[in-house]
């Protein structure tokens, strides 16, 4: 027995308790079998076959034991005879506190005290927030707090080669560490390791990592379908030879957040959020499964932090420590070694500039993805990018056409990118420059500003791990298009720019229907006559701007569009009052649904209309949630061609970095998957949660992290189904709905990777009815609903899950999304043999026939539509109140 104990102690990275239990059972662990216990009788033969997989073990650094929930004090009833445990009651209050934005701790205390007094006495409910938090404190993840330099030079901690913990002032800027006995700046950090260990140690959550991931060959639906993700598991990749369920690829997001309601009050704090890429797409988009590791505090008087390096260096250190990370897998019922790697970065351009030490978006070398050099336009006072034709084939006809920014033929090749070795060499050269002026000159030439902390990761490759931010790119591009259409690009500056390139020489005609309004200027103390009299803004009638009557007509059309329930966008005068499209999502939806095309139809010259509509159609294809690999090459060619036409037919003021990045977005579809899988909208929602939790002014970052610890635990309880809010509250919280869905679809019947069902098998919940029963139901509903039922035929195709948006002018356009939420008054499309029908949902029906429940929907059907120029022409006004019933 002693011999067996020694063997197990050497080979098995498990706790002493598990080790002793398995020694008594005479079983040992094989690392190659990922947790499979092998009989001692065959152990030596098994070891000989898998000898190279036996390594010196490491006991899990953060052993998570779910058994703590079985402690008697947590499972005891709230009061005598109660079916609710004390833990359930406290969890309910903590869930309300963390889910309701901005709820104070004193409000929780009042709620607890009120409930405690109303419950039967005696009861065990805590009477204050402090007692409740102390009760659940064994479940909460730890927090680490560090003093920080006031100028963001260092964190006062000891790390490899840096011993700063005992210093009283910053060794770089010599700013004192404390003032009046208190640290001048603090940073609260929530480690990654304990949360990963808890995920593997919770059975329901661990099953998600082993669950079947259904993929359709030839279709890209997520980042995990792209070539970059797949290369991580190929030979030479960071996860080569490992099971996907034992890998933890992470993506990093950071961005500035102003929590103040009044934006004039400056405050810029930077949350650092990590996302587990292996998790299901819809799950990792929620704040709970996201890993908020810390919030970088703002600088003096609310300004942006001067540097992110010391804070990101802390993240890098932990990731390096977790490269080979031993945890106990509740799914395998044994210890496993997992590998953690930071392999993706999701930021906007300003954040990329700070994280990777790159030039800003206004520099000549502002593109972080290629070596393209912009053109500094003195008339527009900004950098424009005129390299669109270089993305076309070398023999493309547009390369020889006139009318582009760079006149004449363009035979230059596509802009190249830096290799990893070239970029590292250039960054070392930057560091070796003797003074600041030479470093600035070198930066302007290369676009690089020295080394950054993530270069210490052995697998780091910036170009392969960062992708253009599709959300900001497309939203900003649409915003620039709106500015152009409403006349903001019809000024004297734009005219001077175009004439300097010899373009649109005969298009500048000043007309009286444009009002000459004074340009707003900042207040000045100058006493000169020119300073007192503001200049007049001169606008011209140009082919790319709507006339005054055109703006009114476009506003009228935009105000009368009918949208489905799935959209954030609402009708309004979007052209004269652009703030009616309040969010970036609403701007994207206005284009995706075809609303922008409808509003502009016939209001622009034919050449400009065809170019703009072609570009908007290609962008809709780029934003699609699913892209066929066979269509990617054609889509790339169309986007490059459309952007070239945009440069030819519209002002060069549109040719900024945002427009240039669209080339790189479409070129990266095959490597990084669809843009839909890399949206920053979930991170923006997480930033919104953070900003709404900032109640205590002055120490917002620490306050949010203290609340997030509780939120993190509540999310863990919900996802693992140890707490079910749906049984208590009637809310439509996405986290609750998703946890229940995952339980039903994945967790109850976990499937191994070898048992993948065919995704092409249609699933229908409709049951065939006899003609007699259909006649009976028709008569029944006609009399009950007092409506003229036109059709009751179950053989008609089901209502499609795509929603059609119909306007009163007779045009409809399809919304490309996850599907229509079937609600009353939603406008839906119904395909049938006679053509495409559109209708409005009146009500839903459930009818029980032969012990089978059938679900139906009653629709007000509009007249049959006709196709014209890609739009479905119809009238939404009903001639007769007739309905049609379809099965769901």
GULUMLO-707999 format. One record per residue (C-alpha): residue in one letter; x, y, z. Coordinates in pm, whole numbers, padded with zeros to 5 digits, always signed. Example, Ala and Ser with C-alpha at 12.3 -4.5 7.8 and 13.67 -1.06 7.14 Angstrom:
<atoms>
A+01230-00450+00780 S+01367-00106+00714 
</atoms>
This chain:
<atoms>
X+00000+00000+00000 X+00288+00236+00071 X+00428+00172-00276 X+00098+00253-00438 X+00072+00574-00238 X+00412+00690-00362 X+00321+00620-00725 X+00001+00815-00695 X+00171+01099-00514 X+00422+01136-00795 X+00196+01100-01092 X-00136+01253-00995 X-00185+01631-00959 X-00468+01601-00709 X-00543+01701-00355 X-00446+01482-00060 X-00809+01395+00015 X-00875+01265-00338 X-00535+01095-00341 X-00605+00898-00024 X-00951+00801-00147 X-00816+00660-00473 X-00524+00486-00301 X-00776+00290-00099 X-00956+00200-00424 X-00623+00102-00584 X-00659+00333-00883 X-00414+00572-01047 X-00450+00861-01293 X-00331+00863-01654 X-00262+01215-01786 X-00302+01108-02149 X-00653+00981-02080 X-00754+01321-01936 X-00876+01204-01602 X-00946+00834-01663 X-00862+00618-01359 X-00664+00304-01439 X-00654-00016-01238 X-00326-00074-01053 X-00315-00428-01192 X-00261-00288-01541 X-00088+00031-01433 X+00268-00061-01535 X+00163-00172-01883 X-00047+00144-01920 X+00243+00357-01800 X+00477+00195-02055 X+00240+00285-02341 X+00186+00641-02220 X+00519+00700-02048 X+00588+01039-02205 X+00259+01176-02071 X+00346+01119-01704 X+00491+01437-01561 X+00567+01579-01219 X+00231+01701-01093 X+00122+02038-00965 X-00156+02063-00708 X-00429+02308-00822 X-00338+02656-00704 X-00701+02749-00645 X-00882+02430-00536 X-01253+02505-00570 X-01473+02283-00355 X-01843+02302-00431 X-01901+02098-00115 X-01897+02423+00082 X-02258+02472-00033 X-02349+02161+00166 X-02247+02326+00492 X-02541+02287+00737 X-02562+02658+00807 X-02638+02728+00440 X-02897+02454+00397 X-03095+02516+00716 X-03451+02653+00671 X-03512+03023+00696 X-03758+02965+00979 X-03933+02666+01129 X-04132+02485+00857 X-03999+02697+00572 X-03912+02541+00236 X-03663+02822+00167 X-03307+02792+00291 X-03110+03081+00434 X-02875+03072+00134 X-03168+03100-00109 X-03310+03398+00077 X-02978+03582+00090 X-02904+03501-00273 X-03238+03653-00374 X-03150+03984-00210 X-02797+03985-00349 X-02934+03909-00696 X-03169+04207-00675 X-02887+04429-00551 X-02645+04339-00829 X-02897+04325-01116 X-03072+04654-01039 X-02837+04926-01154 X-02743+05176-00888 X-02916+05012-00591 X-02741+05125-00275 X-02630+04905+00013 X-02851+05097+00254 X-03151+05008+00035 X-03060+04639+00068 X-03032+04683+00444 X-03381+04837+00459 X-03520+04557+00240 X-03365+04287+00460 X-03486+04453+00781 X-03839+04487+00644 X-03859+04123+00532 X-03702+03997+00855 X-03966+04173+01063 X-04250+04036+00849 X-04133+03674+00856 X-04234+03434+01135 X-04019+03481+01442 X-03756+03370+01503 X-03592+03355+01161 X-03234+03344+01036 X-03249+03615+00768 X-02961+03867+00806 X-03077+04211+00908 X-02825+04419+00713 X-02620+04418+00394 X-02300+04372+00595 X-02432+04057+00762 X-02562+03919+00432 X-02230+03976+00258 X-02044+03817+00547 X-02277+03517+00519 X-02187+03453+00153 X-01825+03565+00177 X-01686+03206+00144 X-01827+03196-00210 X-01695+03533-00328 X-01384+03561-00541 X-01083+03736-00381 X-00978+04091-00462 X-00623+04226-00463 X-00557+04594-00405 X-00241+04776-00513 X-00120+05129-00463 X-00052+05302-00797 X+00163+05593-00901 X-00036+05912-00946 X+00104+05943-01300 X+00043+05573-01383 X+00413+05490-01398 X+00410+05179-01177 X+00208+04965-00940 X+00367+04927-00598 X+00413+04550-00615 X+00697+04304-00650 X+00729+04126-00982 X+01005+03969-01187 X+01299+04212-01179 X+01092+04489-01019 X+01074+04534-00644 X+00836+04825-00588 X+00625+04706-00294 X+00829+04880-00028 X+00893+05210-00208 X+00755+05539-00076 X+00778+05728-00404 X+00773+05649-00773 X+01124+05575-00907 X+01031+05727-01244 X+00842+06053-01173 X+00934+06074-00799 X+00574+06142-00704 X+00508+06042-00340 X+00313+05722-00290 X+00090+05859-00015 X-00061+06189+00080 X-00188+06254+00433 X-00125+05889+00515 X-00339+05756+00228 X-00240+05622-00111 X-00290+05880-00385 X-00426+05619-00629 X-00538+05258-00591 X-00608+04975-00833 X-00840+04685-00742 X-00766+04361-00925 X-00978+04045-00944 X-00756+03744-01033 X-00844+03515-01322 X-00725+03182-01179 X-00984+03131-00901 X-01272+03200-01141 X-01142+02952-01398 X-01094+02692-01127 X-01451+02750-01005 X-01586+02706-01359 X-01412+02369-01400 X-01513+02267-01049 X-01886+02327-01105 X-02043+02026-01284 X-02307+02213-01484 X-02064+02478-01605 X-01787+02233-01682 X-02024+02038-01910 X-02046+02343-02135 X-01680+02300-02225 X-01734+01937-02325 X-02071+01990-02494 X-02118+01936-02864 X-02030+02238-03078 X-02232+02194-03395 X-02072+02347-03701 X-02184+02358-04061 X-01904+02303-04309 X-01857+02597-04541 X-02040+02843-04316 X-01876+03100-04087 X-02091+03188-03787 X-01837+03281-03522 X-01473+03362-03463 X-01417+02995-03378 X-01499+02905-03741 X-01215+03119-03878 X-00871+03004-03982 X-00693+03189-03702 X-00877+03002-03430 X-00822+02669-03602 X-00449+02741-03641 X-00412+02749-03262 X-00474+02372-03253 X-00264+02281-03557 X+00103+02187-03553 X+00306+02479-03425 X-00001+02641-03268 X-00020+02746-02906 X-00266+02463-02823 X-00117+02193-03044 X-00185+01844-02911 X-00445+01956-02654 X-00816+01890-02635 X-01023+02200-02703 X-01206+02152-02373 X-00872+02183-02186 X-00776+02515-02342 X-00871+02865-02229 X-00815+03115-02512 X-00893+03465-02389 X-00972+03791-02564 X-00912+04131-02406 X-01126+04444-02425 X-01061+04786-02277 X-01205+05128-02344 X-01259+05459-02171 X-01584+05505-01975 X-01732+05826-01837 X-01977+05731-01559 X-02103+06086-01510 X-02451+06160-01641 X-02338+06504-01753 X-02064+06452-02010 X-01927+06798-01935 X-01799+06651-01609 X-01491+06466-01730 X-01412+06121-01596 X-01224+05854-01787 X-01178+05513-01629 X-01077+05206-01830 X-01233+04864-01748 X-01025+04559-01845 X-01252+04271-01954 X-01145+03922-02060 X-01369+03687-02257 X-01344+03309-02272 X-01357+03237-02646 X-01441+02867-02604 X-01775+02941-02442 X-02091+02942-02655 X-02124+03265-02848 X-02446+03384-02683 X-02311+03303-02336 X-01976+03481-02360 X-02151+03799-02472 X-02306+03850-02127 X-02134+04042-01852 X-02153+03754-01605 X-01933+03507-01797 X-01710+03797-01898 X-01414+03834-01665 X-01387+04190-01538 X-01037+04192-01390 X-01011+04557-01292 X-01089+04920-01368 X-00797+05151-01437 X-00860+05473-01244 X-00863+05807-01419 X-00588+06065-01402 X-00588+06406-01243 X-00921+06588-01262 X-01084+06298-01442 X-00847+06288-01739 X-00743+05970-01916 X-00469+05764-01747 X-00130+05857-01884 X-00034+05494-01935 X-00206+05154-01927 X+00121+04960-01904 X+00149+04889-01529 X-00210+04762-01515 X-00187+04547-01828 X+00147+04418-01701 X-00035+04274-01399 X-00272+04087-01634 X+00022+03962-01840 X+00201+03831-01532 X-00098+03624-01422 X-00157+03482-01771 X+00208+03375-01785 X+00170+03208-01446 X-00142+03023-01570 X+00018+02893-01891 X+00006+02539-01748 X-00283+02557-01505 X-00384+02247-01303 X-00752+02235-01205 X-00996+01969-01091 X-01246+01894-01368 X-01588+01802-01230 X-01682+01658-01570 X-01387+01414-01579 X-01399+01371-01199 X-01021+01407-01197 X-00747+01671-01216 X-00657+01803-01558 X-00401+02053-01679 X-00541+02334-01890 X-00358+02601-02082 X-00446+02971-02064 X-00344+03207-02344 X-00438+03563-02438 X-00490+03539-02813 X-00738+03807-02918 X-00776+04182-02865 X-01106+04364-02922 X-01071+04743-02896 X-01143+05053-03094 X-00864+05248-03266 X-00786+05487-02973 X-00765+05191-02733 X-00545+04995-02975 X-00317+05299-02991 X-00276+05296-02613 X-00249+04918-02569 X-00006+04847-02857 X+00177+05183-02864 X+00063+05281-03214 X+00009+05616-03383 X-00334+05777-03349 X-00608+05777-03610 X-00503+06120-03744 X-00142+06028-03827 X-00006+05958-04175 X+00078+05602-04066 X-00249+05562-03874 X-00355+05222-04011 X-00246+04952-03762 X-00294+04674-04018 X-00078+04779-04315 X+00202+05014-04415 X-00025+05246-04612 X+00075+05614-04587 X-00204+05870-04587 X-00216+06213-04749 X-00229+06518-04526 X-00486+06759-04677 X-00423+07118-04571 X-00771+07226-04682 X-00953+06969-04466 X-00686+06976-04191 X-00691+06597-04169 X-00536+06283-04317 X-00714+06116-04607 X-00644+05769-04747 X-00639+05732-05126 X-00530+05369-05162 X-00866+05210-05253 X-00760+05101-05602 X-00459+04911-05464 X-00696+04651-05318 X-00829+04568-05668 X-00681+04312-05906 X-00384+04443-06102 X-00580+04430-06431 X-00902+04586-06302 X-01045+04858-06534 X-01082+05111-06250 X-00705+05119-06205 X-00678+05314-06533 X-00977+05547-06490 X-00961+05918-06413 X-01143+06103-06138 X-00971+05949-05837 X-00769+06125-05571 X-00446+05999-05721 X-00506+06095-06083 X-00408+05868-06369 X-00335+05494-06355 X-00259+05333-06021 X-00030+05032-06061 X+00084+05010-05698 X+00049+04684-05510 X-00174+04619-05214 X-00030+04775-04892 X+00192+04523-04714 X+00199+04445-04342 X+00484+04419-04093 X+00599+04074-04000 X+00640+03995-03632 X+01018+04010-03658 X+01021+04339-03851 X+00789+04507-03603 X+00992+04390-03302 X+01310+04523-03462 X+01150+04862-03529 X+01023+04887-03174 X+01371+04814-03040 X+01509+05085-03265 X+01254+05327-03122 X+01363+05240-02768 X+01728+05300-02859 X+01671+05656-02986 X+01857+05904-02763 X+01593+06176-02725 X+01223+06248-02758 X+01243+06440-03088 X+01414+06151-03266 X+01159+05908-03122 X+00875+06128-03248 X+01028+06143-03596 X+01075+05766-03600 X+00715+05715-03488 X+00582+05931-03774 X+00780+05721-04022 X+00680+05379-03887 X+00361+05431-03686 X+00516+05242-03389 X+00600+05378-03044 X+00821+05126-02869 X+00754+04805-02678 X+00446+04707-02479 X+00382+04448-02211 X+00208+04183-02424 X+00529+04129-02621 X+00637+03912-02326 X+00380+03650-02425 X+00574+03391-02631 X+00288+03336-02876 X+00198+03703-02924 X+00137+03816-03283 X-00033+04155-03302 X-00150+04137-03664 X-00305+03791-03616 X-00463+03874-03281 X-00624+04213-03340 X-00903+04285-03587 X-01071+04611-03691 X-01360+04707-03471 X-01662+04655-03696 X-01911+04826-03464 X-01742+05166-03451 X-01616+05141-03809 X-01956+05089-03969 X-02140+05323-03732 X-01889+05603-03792 X-01901+05545-04168 X-02280+05571-04167 X-02254+05887-03960 X-02016+06037-04217 X-02257+05942-04496 X-02537+06125-04313 X-02318+06433-04279 X-02247+06422-04650 X-02614+06381-04746 X-02729+06670-04527 X-02476+06913-04676 X-02197+06923-04420 X-01951+06819-04692 X-02061+07097-04927 X-01850+07370-04770 X-01570+07586-04907 X-01306+07363-04746 X-01435+07057-04930 X-01448+07257-05254 X-01086+07366-05215 X-00981+07007-05148 X-01160+06871-05454 X-01031+07145-05684 X-00675+07083-05563 X-00712+06728-05700 X-00886+06849-06017 X-01222+06688-05934 X-01582+06809-05968 X-01477+07139-06122 X-01824+07217-06262 X-02027+07092-05968 X-01990+07388-05734 X-02297+07609-05779 X-02409+07827-05496 X-02787+07837-05466 X-03029+08047-05265 X-03212+07757-05106 X-02909+07702-04879 X-02917+07936-04583 X-02599+08122-04503 X-02565+08064-04133 X-02279+08191-03917 X-02024+07931-03815 X-02015+07874-03441 X-01684+07978-03291 X-01536+07962-02948 X-01555+08267-02731 X-01246+08482-02755 X-01113+08790-02582 X-00970+08931-02903 X-01084+09283-02990 X-01016+09276-03362 X-01306+09339-03597 X-01258+09002-03768 X-01291+08823-03437 X-01618+09000-03355 X-01783+08924-03689 X-01816+08549-03752 X-01764+08428-04104 X-02058+08314-04314 X-02090+07947-04403 X-02121+07906-04778 X-02283+07590-04907 X-02302+07466-05262 X-02542+07253-05458 X-02340+06935-05520 X-02444+06594-05655 X-02380+06409-05328 X-02599+06624-05099 X-02977+06640-05074 X-03152+06963-05157 X-03366+07137-04900 X-03679+06972-05039 X-03492+06640-05061 X-03414+06649-04688 X-03782+06712-04611 X-03891+06423-04831 X-03629+06189-04677 X-03742+06290-04326 X-04103+06225-04421 X-04024+05876-04543 X-03807+05798-04240 X-04085+05909-04003 X-04345+05675-04157 X-04151+05347-04166 X-04302+05063-03965 X-04043+04852-03780 X-04066+04516-03610 X-04032+04445-03240 X-03672+04326-03272 X-03533+04669-03361 X-03398+04944-03139 X-03466+05199-03410 X-03781+05416-03407 X-03924+05628-03690 X-03817+05991-03697 X-03667+06275-03902 X-03323+06115-03908 X-03176+06351-04168 X-03260+06692-04024 X-03233+06567-03665 X-02958+06302-03663 X-02981+06256-03285 X-03302+06056-03345 X-03065+05772-03442 X-02927+05775-03090 X-02722+05457-03078 X-02470+05289-03303 X-02700+04988-03324 X-02986+05200-03456 X-02762+05343-03729 X-02663+04994-03839 X-03023+04876-03835 X-03131+05175-04046 X-02896+05048-04318 X-02951+04674-04270 X-03329+04700-04297 X-03305+04905-04616 X-03450+05215-04454 X-03170+05443-04573 X-03205+05322-04934 X-03580+05379-04928 X-03546+05731-04790 X-03292+05826-05060 X-03461+05656-05356 X-03484+05906-05642 X-03340+06201-05446 X-02976+06175-05568 X-02832+06179-05921 X-02839+05834-06076 X-02461+05787-06071 X-02430+05872-05700 X-02741+05674-05609 X-02619+05358-05782 X-02277+05384-05617 X-02415+05449-05269 X-02681+05177-05292 X-02428+04923-05419 X-02195+05006-05129 X-02473+04981-04870 X-02585+04646-05013 X-02233+04506-04985 X-02202+04631-04627 X-02524+04449-04539 X-02366+04129-04667 X-02052+04193-04459 X-02258+04243-04140 X-02454+03921-04196 X-02442+03680-03897 X-02348+03387-04122 X-02124+03398-04428 X-02062+03118-04676 X-01694+03053-04740 X-01766+03013-05110 X-01902+03370-05120 X-01615+03541-04941 X-01400+03609-05249 X-01689+03763-05438 X-01784+03970-05133 X-01428+04100-05096 X-01413+04200-05462 X-01749+04377-05438 X-01650+04574-05126 X-01315+04684-05274 X-01491+04783-05596 X-01767+04972-05410 X-01515+05171-05204 X-01332+05266-05522 X-01657+05394-05671 X-01716+05587-05348 X-01380+05761-05392 X-01461+05842-05756 X-01818+05972-05716 X-01812+06131-05370 X-01588+06385-05191 X-01248+06281-05061 X-01349+06395-04714 X-01512+06051-04676 X-01176+05882-04737 X-01066+05876-04374 X-00926+05591-04166 X-01276+05457-04099 X-01340+05400-04470 X-00993+05250-04516 X-01052+04996-04236 X-01349+04847-04421 X-01096+04697-04666 X-00922+04515-04382 X-01252+04402-04224 X-01367+04226-04538 X-01020+04085-04608 X-01017+03924-04263 X-01351+03742-04284 X-01197+03405-04366 X-00933+03435-04093 X-01143+03589-03815 X-01498+03486-03900 X-01799+03717-03950 X-01802+04063-03799 X-02117+03965-03610 X-01907+03733-03393 X-01675+04019-03296 X-01922+04298-03221 X-01833+04531-02937 X-02199+04585-02848 X-02184+04335-02555 X-01880+04518-02416 X-02055+04852-02451 X-02345+04708-02249 X-02094+04592-01988 X-01952+04945-01976 X-02307+05069-01924 X-02349+04839-01624 X-02021+04967-01482 X-02113+05333-01525 X-02453+05283-01359 X-02289+05123-01055 X-02080+05434-00984 X-02271+05572-00686 X-01994+05681-00453 X-01814+05968-00620 X-01438+05980-00592 X-01375+05607-00554 X-01596+05477-00836 X-01355+05204-00945 X-01334+05034-00605 X-01709+05063-00552 X-01784+04892-00882 X-01540+04608-00814 X-01695+04544-00473 X-02037+04521-00636 X-01901+04310-00921 X-01777+04046-00674 X-02135+03992-00562 X-02266+04009-00920 X-02010+03750-01026 X-02126+03510-00756 X-02496+03563-00841 X-02426+03491-01208 X-02242+03174-01108 X-02543+03061-00904 X-02782+03135-01193 X-02575+02969-01465 X-02515+02658-01257 X-02891+02644-01182 X-02833+02650-00808 X-03052+02961-00798 X-03347+03001-01035 X-03480+03358-01043 X-03755+03262-01290 X-03928+03076-01007 X-03938+03398-00801 X-03941+03691-01044 X-04128+03741-01369 X-03840+03916-01545 X-03711+03859-01897 X-03346+03879-01796 X-03131+03741-02079 X-02894+03572-01837 X-03178+03379-01673 X-03334+03279-02005 X-03000+03166-02144 X-02910+02958-01840 X-03242+02774-01860 X-03199+02722-02235 X-02848+02581-02194 X-02973+02348-01924 X-03242+02208-02150 X-03043+02190-02475 X-02688+02107-02364 X-02648+02019-02001 X-02917+01752-01965 X-02779+01542-02253 X-02412+01625-02302 X-02286+01500-02636 X-01932+01409-02721 X-01760+01556-03020 X-01789+01228-03211 X-02171+01229-03183 X-02256+01541-03380 X-02611+01546-03515 X-02669+01677-03865 X-02775+02043-03845 X-02960+02010-04174 X-03243+01794-04032 X-03551+02021-04005 X-03737+02017-03677 X-04109+02102-03673 X-04355+02103-03387 X-04662+02113-03613 X-04903+01816-03621 X-05124+01723-03916 X-05497+01782-03866 X-05778+01606-04047 X-05993+01808-04290 X-06291+01763-04059 X-06100+01909-03764 X-05980+02203-03974 X-06338+02278-04076 X-06451+02254-03714 X-06178+02493-03595 X-06253+02737-03879 X-06618+02759-03779 X-06524+02782-03411 X-06275+03068-03443 X-06491+03253-03696 X-06774+03268-03447 X-06559+03338-03143 X-06330+03598-03301 X-06610+03751-03508 X-06373+03772-03807 X-06383+03650-04161 X-06129+03365-04161 X-05983+03342-04510 X-05769+03033-04476 X-05709+02757-04224 X-05462+02534-04403 X-05178+02376-04204 X-04997+02276-04521 X-04896+02640-04574 X-04534+02713-04485 X-04466+02829-04128 X-04419+03195-04055 X-04059+03276-04130 X-03830+03383-03850 X-03717+03689-04044 X-03909+04009-03998 X-04011+04240-04280 X-04034+04615-04221 X-04308+04786-04415 X-04358+05158-04470 X-04670+05348-04563 X-04524+05444-04897 X-04544+05085-05010 X-04194+04953-04957 X-04065+04673-04738 X-03714+04554-04661 X-03597+04244-04486 X-03427+04259-04148 X-03126+04026-04137 X-03103+03910-03779 X-03163+03623-03539 X-03538+03628-03601 X-03855+03807-03516 X-03985+03806-03162 X-04339+03693-03220 X-04537+03965-03047 X-04864+04136-03114 X-04854+04415-03376 X-04529+04277-03522 X-04514+04296-03901 X-04408+03960-04044 X-04352+03798-04382 X-04547+03486-04478 X-04425+03294-04785 X-04697+03108-04971 X-04766+02962-05313 X-04931+03280-05446 X-04638+03506-05358 X-04496+03686-05056 X-04759+03805-04810 X-04712+04058-04533 X-04927+04080-04227 X-04960+04217-03876 X-04994+03983-03579 X-05337+04017-03417 X-05319+03748-03150 X-05188+03401-03068 X-05398+03091-03016 X-05352+02755-02845 X-05597+02477-02931 X-05598+02130-02780 X-05702+01860-03029 X-05682+01489-02943 X-05462+01569-02638 X-05217+01759-02858 X-05169+02136-02815 X-05145+02325-03145 X-05014+02683-03157 X-05151+02929-03414 X-05120+03295-03497 X-05390+03522-03641 X-05265+03777-03894 X-05411+04079-04066 X-05298+04020-04423 X-05202+04311-04648 X-05262+04299-05025 X-05019+04093-05233 X-04687+04269-05287 X-04496+04322-05609 X-04122+04331-05666 X-03955+04642-05808 X-03585+04732-05796 X-03524+04491-05513 X-03808+04623-05295 X-04147+04466-05221 X-04413+04721-05316 X-04735+04701-05115 X-04989+04908-04933 X-05024+04865-04559 X-05376+05006-04542 X-05632+04723-04510 X-05929+04727-04745 X-06122+04459-04552 X-06064+04331-04199 X-05978+03977-04307 X-05745+03744-04121 X-05551+03432-04196 X-05444+03171-03938 X-05110+02992-03969 X-04948+02725-03751 X-04636+02808-03550 
</atoms>
